[in-house]
Amino acid sequence: PESLRARFSMDGSDDNGLHGAQNELEAEKEIQYFFPKEQTVAVIKPNSVDQKEGIIKKIEESGFKVSLSKEQHLTKDVASQLYADHQGSEYFNDLTDFMSSGPSLFMVLT
């Protein structure tokens, strides 16, 4: 009787003016349907890691949330895997050398 559904029920009708999920699992499904979580990956590269606080502040001021972050110094092999789609280009070696030259900050933005 004190639930929101009860408060907004239509007199004399089995219908009500408010929907509510039956349980937490159903609520999560409905949230994901109407408000799908969008994510993207952003990387603060080795030459900018010393400015990461300012960069993160700008990211957050732009409306994004840093939901995960990890600072990591990539090996040349991992950098090569990360940029595999550039393999064969004239700049590939310089790119992987640069990305393995120091720590980078990897972030998931939502």
C-alpha positions as CSV (number, residue, x, y, z in Angstrom):
1,P,0.0,0.0,0.0
2,E,2.9,2.4,0.5
3,S,4.9,1.4,-2.5
4,L,5.2,3.8,-5.4
5,R,3.2,1.4,-7.6
6,A,0.4,1.4,-5.1
7,R,0.5,5.2,-4.8
8,F,0.1,5.6,-8.6
9,S,-2.4,2.9,-9.2
10,M,-5.5,3.8,-11.1
11,D,-8.6,3.5,-9.0
12,G,-10.8,0.6,-10.0
13,S,-8.2,-0.8,-12.4
14,D,-5.6,-3.5,-12.3
15,D,-3.3,-1.2,-14.2
16,N,-1.0,1.2,-12.4
17,G,0.9,4.2,-13.6
18,L,4.3,3.0,-12.6
19,H,6.4,0.0,-13.5
20,G,8.9,-1.5,-11.2
21,A,11.1,-4.5,-11.7
22,Q,10.3,-7.7,-9.8
23,N,13.8,-8.2,-8.5
24,E,17.4,-7.0,-8.7
25,L,18.2,-9.1,-11.7
26,E,15.2,-7.9,-13.7
27,A,16.1,-4.3,-12.7
28,E,19.6,-4.7,-14.0
29,K,18.3,-6.0,-17.3
30,E,15.9,-3.1,-17.7
31,I,18.7,-0.6,-16.8
32,Q,21.0,-2.1,-19.4
33,Y,18.2,-2.0,-22.0
34,F,17.3,1.6,-21.5
35,F,20.7,2.9,-20.4
36,P,23.4,0.8,-22.0
37,K,26.8,1.4,-20.5
38,E,29.1,2.9,-23.1
39,Q,32.8,2.5,-22.6
40,T,36.0,3.5,-24.4
41,V,39.7,3.1,-23.7
42,A,41.9,6.1,-23.5
43,V,45.7,6.0,-23.1
44,I,48.0,8.7,-21.7
45,K,51.2,8.0,-23.5
46,P,54.7,7.9,-22.1
47,N,55.5,11.6,-23.0
48,S,52.4,12.8,-21.1
49,V,52.2,10.6,-18.0
50,D,53.8,13.4,-15.9
51,Q,50.7,15.5,-16.8
52,K,48.2,12.8,-16.0
53,E,46.4,14.6,-13.2
54,G,45.6,17.6,-15.5
55,I,44.6,15.3,-18.3
56,I,42.3,13.2,-16.1
57,K,40.7,16.5,-14.8
58,K,39.9,17.6,-18.3
59,I,38.5,14.1,-19.1
60,E,36.2,14.3,-16.1
61,E,35.2,17.9,-16.8
62,S,34.1,16.7,-20.3
63,G,31.6,14.4,-18.6
64,F,33.5,11.1,-18.6
65,K,34.2,9.0,-15.6
66,V,37.5,7.0,-15.3
67,S,36.0,3.7,-14.2
68,L,39.3,1.7,-14.4
69,S,42.9,2.7,-14.7
70,K,46.2,1.0,-14.8
71,E,49.7,2.4,-15.2
72,Q,52.0,0.1,-17.1
73,H,55.3,0.2,-18.9
74,L,54.8,-1.7,-22.1
75,T,57.3,-4.0,-23.5
76,K,58.2,-3.7,-27.2
77,D,56.4,-7.0,-27.8
78,V,53.2,-5.9,-26.0
79,A,53.3,-2.5,-27.9
80,S,53.7,-4.4,-31.1
81,Q,50.6,-6.5,-30.3
82,L,48.6,-3.3,-29.3
83,Y,49.4,-1.6,-32.6
84,A,49.4,-4.8,-34.8
85,D,47.1,-3.1,-37.3
86,H,49.9,-0.6,-38.1
87,Q,52.4,-3.4,-38.7
88,G,54.1,-3.0,-42.0
89,S,53.8,0.8,-41.9
90,E,57.0,3.0,-42.1
91,Y,56.3,4.3,-38.6
92,F,55.6,1.0,-36.8
93,N,59.0,0.6,-35.3
94,D,59.1,4.2,-34.1
95,L,55.6,3.9,-32.7
96,T,56.4,0.7,-30.7
97,D,59.7,2.1,-29.5
98,F,57.9,5.2,-28.3
99,M,55.1,3.3,-26.6
100,S,57.7,1.1,-24.8
101,S,59.9,4.0,-23.8
102,G,58.1,4.6,-20.4
103,P,54.9,4.0,-18.5
104,S,51.5,4.7,-20.0
105,L,48.2,5.1,-18.2
106,F,45.4,3.0,-19.6
107,M,41.9,4.0,-18.7
108,V,38.4,2.8,-19.2
109,L,36.1,5.8,-19.6
110,T,32.3,5.7,-19.1
